[in-house]
Amino acid sequence: MNRIILVEAAVCVIVAAVLTGCGDKAKADPSTEAPPAAKVEKELDANLVKVDHPEQFPLVTASQHVATSDLNVTGVVSPDVSRNVPAISLATGRVIEVHARLGDEVKKGQLLLRVRSTDISGAFADYRKAVKNEQLAKIQLDRAKLLFDDGAIPKSALEIAQTAEDNARVDLETTEERLKVLGADPQHPDGIVDVYAPVSGVITDQQVTAGGGVQALSAPNPFTISDLSRVWIVCDVYENDLPFVRIGDVAEIHLSAYPNRVLKARISNIGPTLDPNIRTAKVRLEVENPGLMRLGMFVTATFHGQAGAIHAAVPANAILHLHDRDWVYIPAEDNHFRRLEVTSGMMLPGNQQEIVSGIKPGQQVVSNALVMQNTVEQ
């Protein structure tokens, strides 16, 4: 019996030792334990919450960002109308030769076309008549002088002969000048009128072909020559954006064909009327053409604001995108956090994001708004 009692006692001792060892292993090191989960108490205000462990939500200070208001609009390269010069024919007739075509670059004085005109024949006939009349008037004047010297005619008759000779000389000079204007040699007229380029540039319009007819000093003009060393950029700016553009401001021009080239243009005119359908005004910019721009080419014009606005900038993770709106959490009194709606702007270097309105530089916000929101919703 005693032996049985001793055995039972030994078993109890062993069991107790085993249980004691297990209890020691089950105890965790307090330093390695995870921090207790933050408890959130919701207030009557849906945007205000209370957290018992606010240290679990690190704060960052909003930095300062100087932003300029930029406006991007599209435009089209157009010729400067003050540099569009028509090449006209001074005589009506039929085109017999064309020495230039649309798109050609021409120099001032270069032959463009030749016209056979009956205007030359009429002008030459008038010139020959004027020559004969002037010769006759001179003979009559010489005779009148002789007669007046002999006392055969009064002085008034001599004055009449002098006036007739003067008028005949005027008619001769006029008809001779007309032939020269038409490009004909008064001594050897051939009925051909040559049309030369009045300026240097590029032919941007052609309304004549060989065998066709032209009218003197009337539309359509045979050629239009444009000086493309300086061109216009015509942009459509919406009514609400007109305060951002001012005459004299400089805009950046980005060419769709050459995205790496940036040109500078100056605003020279803002249209006085709006398009009634799309509510835009025509804004004209003038720019030096380095040879890259072609008429009709699409460009993007960027207008910069006159003064920079000071905005806040926070890490992108500090902004909560919820229900098509942007929010940040800011600390409040007594372990409270307030969810504040903001207007976010463009992304900045360093994973920062601009805050256009809602907070100011120097304010503190929760560095990770999504973690905060998840904790609130638990």
C-alpha positions as CSV (number, residue, x, y, z in Angstrom):
1,M,0.0,0.0,0.0
2,N,2.8,2.4,0.9
3,R,4.5,1.6,-2.4
4,I,1.4,2.6,-4.3
5,I,1.2,5.9,-2.4
6,L,4.8,6.7,-3.2
7,V,4.3,6.0,-6.9
8,E,1.3,8.3,-7.0
9,A,3.2,11.1,-5.3
10,A,6.1,10.8,-7.8
11,V,3.7,11.0,-10.7
12,C,2.1,14.1,-9.3
13,V,5.6,15.7,-8.9
14,I,6.5,15.0,-12.5
15,V,3.2,16.3,-13.8
16,A,3.6,19.5,-11.8
17,A,7.1,20.0,-13.1
18,V,5.9,19.5,-16.7
19,L,3.1,22.0,-16.2
20,T,5.4,24.5,-14.7
21,G,7.9,24.3,-17.6
22,C,5.1,24.7,-20.1
23,G,3.8,27.8,-18.3
24,D,7.3,29.4,-18.5
25,K,7.5,28.8,-22.2
26,A,4.0,30.3,-22.8
27,K,5.1,33.6,-21.3
28,A,6.1,36.1,-24.2
29,D,8.7,38.7,-24.0
30,P,6.8,42.0,-23.5
31,S,9.4,43.8,-25.7
32,T,8.6,41.7,-28.7
33,E,4.8,41.9,-28.4
34,A,2.9,43.9,-31.1
35,P,1.4,47.2,-30.0
36,P,-2.3,47.0,-29.0
37,A,-4.7,47.8,-31.8
38,A,-5.9,51.3,-31.9
39,K,-9.4,51.8,-30.8
40,V,-11.5,54.4,-32.6
41,E,-14.4,56.2,-31.1
42,K,-16.7,57.9,-33.6
43,E,-18.2,61.2,-32.8
44,L,-21.4,62.8,-33.9
45,D,-19.5,64.6,-36.6
46,A,-18.8,62.0,-39.3
47,N,-15.5,63.6,-40.1
48,L,-14.2,63.6,-36.5
49,V,-12.8,60.5,-34.8
50,K,-11.0,59.8,-31.5
51,V,-8.1,57.4,-31.3
52,D,-6.7,56.0,-28.1
53,H,-3.2,55.5,-29.6
54,P,-2.6,58.5,-31.9
55,E,1.1,57.7,-32.0
56,Q,0.4,54.9,-34.4
57,F,-0.5,57.4,-37.1
58,P,2.7,59.4,-37.9
59,L,2.2,63.0,-39.0
60,V,4.0,65.0,-41.7
61,T,4.1,68.7,-42.2
62,A,2.8,70.2,-45.5
63,S,5.6,71.9,-47.4
64,Q,5.3,75.0,-49.6
65,H,5.0,74.9,-53.3
66,V,5.0,78.0,-55.6
67,A,2.7,77.2,-58.5
68,T,2.0,79.2,-61.6
69,S,-1.4,79.0,-63.4
70,D,-0.8,77.5,-66.8
71,L,-3.3,77.3,-69.6
72,N,-2.9,74.9,-72.5
73,V,-4.8,75.6,-75.8
74,T,-4.5,74.3,-79.3
75,G,-3.7,76.4,-82.3
76,V,-2.9,76.4,-86.0
77,V,0.0,78.0,-87.9
78,S,-1.3,80.7,-90.2
79,P,0.5,83.2,-92.5
80,D,0.9,86.8,-91.4
81,V,-1.5,88.6,-93.6
82,S,0.7,91.7,-93.6
83,R,3.3,89.5,-95.3
84,N,1.0,88.1,-97.9
85,V,1.7,89.9,-101.2
86,P,-0.3,89.2,-104.4
87,A,1.5,88.9,-107.7
88,I,-0.9,90.6,-110.1
89,S,-1.0,91.2,-113.9
90,L,-1.3,94.7,-115.1
91,A,-2.7,93.6,-118.4
92,T,-5.7,91.4,-119.4
93,G,-4.8,88.5,-121.7
94,R,-4.0,84.8,-122.1
95,V,-1.2,83.1,-120.1
96,I,1.4,81.7,-122.5
97,E,4.1,80.7,-120.0
98,V,4.2,79.8,-116.3
99,H,7.6,79.8,-114.6
100,A,6.6,79.0,-111.0
101,R,4.1,76.9,-109.1
102,L,2.5,76.5,-105.7
103,G,5.0,75.9,-102.9
104,D,8.0,77.2,-104.8
105,E,10.3,79.6,-103.0
106,V,10.9,82.7,-105.2
107,K,13.1,85.8,-105.0
108,K,12.1,89.3,-105.6
109,G,12.2,90.1,-109.3
110,Q,12.0,86.5,-110.4
111,L,9.9,85.9,-113.5
112,L,6.6,84.2,-112.7
113,L,4.5,84.1,-115.8
114,R,4.1,85.8,-119.3
115,V,0.8,87.1,-120.7
116,R,0.0,87.9,-124.3
117,S,-2.3,91.0,-124.1
118,T,-4.2,93.2,-126.5
119,D,-3.7,95.9,-124.0
120,I,-0.2,96.3,-125.4
121,S,-1.5,96.9,-128.9
122,G,-4.0,99.5,-127.8
123,A,-1.4,101.3,-125.6
124,F,1.1,101.2,-128.5
125,A,-1.4,102.7,-130.9
126,D,-2.1,105.5,-128.5
127,Y,1.6,106.1,-128.1
128,R,2.2,106.3,-131.9
129,K,-0.8,108.8,-132.2
130,A,0.7,110.9,-129.4
131,V,4.1,111.0,-131.2
132,K,2.5,112.2,-134.4
133,N,0.3,114.8,-132.6
134,E,3.3,116.1,-130.7
135,Q,5.4,116.4,-133.9
136,L,2.5,118.3,-135.6
137,A,2.0,120.6,-132.6
138,K,5.8,121.4,-132.6
139,I,5.7,122.3,-136.3
140,Q,2.7,124.6,-135.8
141,L,4.4,126.2,-132.9
142,D,7.6,126.9,-134.9
143,R,5.5,128.4,-137.7
144,A,3.6,130.6,-135.3
145,K,6.8,131.9,-133.8
146,L,8.0,132.9,-137.3
147,L,4.7,134.6,-138.1
148,F,4.7,136.4,-134.8
149,D,8.2,137.7,-135.4
150,D,7.1,139.1,-138.7
151,G,4.0,140.7,-137.1
152,A,1.6,138.5,-139.2
153,I,-0.3,137.0,-136.2
154,P,-1.2,138.4,-132.8
155,K,0.4,137.1,-129.6
156,S,-2.7,135.3,-128.6
157,A,-2.3,133.0,-131.7
158,L,1.2,132.2,-130.6
159,E,0.0,131.3,-127.1
160,I,-2.6,129.0,-128.5
161,A,0.1,127.2,-130.5
162,Q,2.3,126.9,-127.5
163,T,-0.5,125.4,-125.4
164,A,-1.3,122.9,-128.1
165,E,2.3,121.8,-128.2
166,D,2.5,121.5,-124.4
167,N,-0.7,119.3,-124.3
168,A,0.6,117.1,-127.1
169,R,3.9,116.6,-125.1
170,V,1.9,115.6,-122.0
171,D,-0.1,113.0,-124.0
172,L,3.1,111.6,-125.4
173,E,4.7,111.2,-122.0
174,T,1.5,109.7,-120.6
175,T,1.2,107.0,-123.3
176,E,4.9,106.3,-123.1
177,E,4.7,105.7,-119.3
178,R,1.7,103.4,-119.8
179,L,3.7,101.2,-122.0
180,K,6.5,101.1,-119.5
181,V,4.1,100.2,-116.7
182,L,2.8,97.3,-118.8
183,G,6.4,96.1,-119.2
184,A,6.7,96.9,-122.9
185,D,9.5,98.7,-124.7
186,P,8.0,101.8,-126.4
187,Q,10.5,101.4,-129.2
188,H,9.9,97.6,-129.7
189,P,6.5,96.5,-128.3
190,D,5.7,92.8,-128.8
191,G,2.4,92.3,-127.0
192,I,3.9,90.2,-124.2
193,V,3.6,91.3,-120.5
194,D,6.0,89.7,-118.0
195,V,4.8,89.3,-114.4
196,Y,7.6,89.3,-111.8
197,A,7.7,88.5,-108.0
198,P,7.2,91.7,-106.0
199,V,8.8,90.2,-102.9
200,S,10.8,87.1,-101.8
201,G,8.9,84.3,-100.2
202,V,6.9,81.1,-100.8
203,I,4.0,80.8,-103.2
204,T,1.1,79.9,-101.0
205,D,-1.7,80.3,-103.6
206,Q,-1.8,79.8,-107.3
207,Q,-4.9,80.6,-109.5
208,V,-3.4,80.4,-113.0
209,T,-2.2,77.8,-115.4
210,A,-0.7,77.9,-118.9
211,G,-3.4,78.7,-121.5
212,G,-5.7,80.4,-119.0
213,G,-6.7,84.0,-118.9
214,V,-6.0,86.7,-116.4
215,Q,-7.8,90.0,-115.7
216,A,-5.8,93.2,-115.1
217,L,-5.8,94.3,-111.4
218,S,-8.7,92.1,-110.4
219,A,-9.3,88.9,-108.4
220,P,-8.4,86.1,-108.5
221,N,-4.7,87.0,-108.3
222,P,-2.4,84.7,-110.4
223,F,-0.1,84.1,-107.4
224,T,0.1,85.0,-103.7
225,I,3.6,85.1,-102.1
226,S,4.0,84.8,-98.3
227,D,7.0,85.7,-96.3
228,L,7.1,82.8,-93.8
229,S,10.0,84.0,-91.7
230,R,7.5,85.2,-89.2
231,V,4.1,83.5,-88.9
232,W,0.9,83.6,-86.8
233,I,-0.4,81.1,-84.3
234,V,-4.2,81.4,-84.1
235,C,-5.6,79.7,-80.9
236,D,-9.2,79.2,-79.6
237,V,-9.5,80.2,-76.0
238,Y,-12.7,79.6,-74.0
239,E,-14.6,82.5,-72.6
240,N,-13.8,81.5,-69.0
241,D,-10.0,81.3,-69.7
242,L,-9.7,84.8,-71.3
243,P,-8.5,86.4,-68.0
244,F,-5.4,84.2,-68.3
245,V,-4.2,85.8,-71.6
246,R,-3.0,89.3,-72.0
247,I,-1.7,91.2,-75.0
248,G,2.1,91.2,-74.8
249,D,2.4,88.0,-72.8
250,V,4.8,85.3,-73.9
251,A,3.6,81.8,-74.5
252,E,5.4,78.5,-75.1
253,I,4.7,76.8,-78.5
254,H,5.0,73.0,-78.7
255,L,4.9,71.6,-82.2
256,S,3.1,68.2,-82.6
257,A,5.6,67.3,-85.3
258,Y,8.7,68.3,-83.2
259,P,7.7,67.6,-79.5
260,N,11.3,68.3,-78.3
261,R,11.3,71.9,-79.7
262,V,9.9,74.7,-77.7
263,L,9.4,78.2,-79.3
264,K,8.5,81.5,-77.8
265,A,5.6,83.5,-79.1
266,R,4.0,86.8,-78.1
267,I,0.3,87.6,-78.0
268,S,-0.5,90.4,-80.4
269,N,-4.3,90.3,-80.6
270,I,-7.3,89.0,-78.7
271,G,-10.4,88.7,-80.9
272,P,-13.2,91.2,-80.0
273,T,-15.9,88.6,-80.7
274,L,-16.7,85.1,-79.5
275,D,-17.8,82.1,-81.6
276,P,-21.5,81.8,-80.7
277,N,-21.4,78.0,-81.0
278,I,-18.3,77.0,-78.9
279,R,-17.9,80.2,-76.9
280,T,-14.2,80.8,-77.8
281,A,-12.2,83.8,-78.9
282,K,-9.4,83.9,-81.4
283,V,-6.1,84.7,-79.8
284,R,-3.3,85.6,-82.2
285,L,0.4,85.0,-81.4
286,E,3.4,86.1,-83.5
287,V,6.5,83.9,-83.6
288,E,9.7,83.8,-85.6
289,N,9.7,80.7,-87.8
290,P,13.0,78.8,-87.6
291,G,12.0,76.8,-90.7
292,L,10.1,74.1,-88.9
293,M,6.6,75.4,-89.0
294,R,4.3,74.8,-92.0
295,L,1.0,76.5,-92.7
296,G,-1.8,74.6,-91.2
297,M,0.4,72.7,-88.7
298,F,-1.2,72.0,-85.2
299,V,0.5,73.3,-82.1
300,T,-0.1,73.6,-78.4
301,A,0.3,77.0,-76.8
302,T,1.0,77.2,-73.0
303,F,0.2,80.5,-71.3
304,H,1.8,81.1,-67.9
305,G,0.2,83.2,-65.2
306,Q,1.6,86.6,-64.2
307,A,2.4,85.6,-60.6
308,G,2.9,82.4,-58.7
309,A,0.4,81.1,-56.1
310,I,1.7,79.5,-52.9
311,H,0.1,76.1,-52.4
312,A,0.8,73.2,-49.9
313,A,2.4,69.9,-50.9
314,V,2.1,66.6,-49.1
315,P,3.1,63.0,-49.8
316,A,0.7,61.3,-52.2
317,N,-0.1,58.7,-49.5
318,A,-1.5,61.4,-47.3
319,I,-4.4,62.0,-49.6
320,L,-7.4,59.8,-49.4
321,H,-9.5,59.4,-52.6
322,L,-13.0,58.7,-51.6
323,H,-16.3,59.2,-53.4
324,D,-14.7,61.2,-56.2
325,R,-13.3,63.6,-53.6
326,D,-9.9,64.1,-52.0
327,W,-9.4,64.1,-48.2
328,V,-6.6,64.4,-45.6
329,Y,-6.6,63.7,-41.9
330,I,-5.4,66.5,-39.6
331,P,-4.8,66.2,-35.9
332,A,-7.2,67.8,-33.5
333,E,-7.4,68.2,-29.7
334,D,-7.7,65.3,-27.2
335,N,-6.4,62.5,-29.5
336,H,-8.9,63.5,-32.2
337,F,-8.4,63.5,-36.0
338,R,-10.5,65.4,-38.4
339,R,-11.1,64.3,-42.0
340,L,-10.8,67.4,-44.2
341,E,-11.7,67.8,-47.8
342,V,-9.0,69.2,-50.1
343,T,-8.5,70.0,-53.8
344,S,-5.5,68.2,-55.1
345,G,-3.4,69.5,-58.0
346,M,-0.5,68.1,-60.1
347,M,2.0,65.5,-59.0
348,L,5.4,66.9,-57.9
349,P,8.8,65.3,-57.8
350,G,9.6,63.0,-54.8
351,N,6.1,61.5,-54.7
352,Q,4.6,64.7,-53.5
353,Q,1.3,66.1,-54.6
354,E,0.1,69.7,-54.8
355,I,-2.8,70.8,-52.6
356,V,-4.6,73.7,-54.3
357,S,-7.0,74.4,-51.5
358,G,-8.0,72.9,-48.1
359,I,-4.8,73.2,-46.1
360,K,-1.9,75.6,-45.9
361,P,1.8,75.1,-45.9
362,G,3.0,74.2,-42.3
363,Q,-0.1,72.3,-41.3
364,Q,0.3,68.7,-40.2
365,V,-1.5,65.7,-41.8
366,V,-1.5,62.0,-41.3
367,S,1.2,60.5,-43.5
368,N,-1.0,57.5,-44.6
369,A,-4.6,58.5,-45.0
370,L,-5.7,55.0,-46.3
371,V,-4.4,53.3,-43.1
372,M,-6.3,55.8,-41.0
373,Q,-9.5,55.3,-43.0
374,N,-9.3,51.5,-42.7
375,T,-8.9,51.8,-39.0
376,V,-11.9,54.0,-38.8
377,E,-14.1,51.6,-40.8
378,Q,-13.2,48.6,-38.7
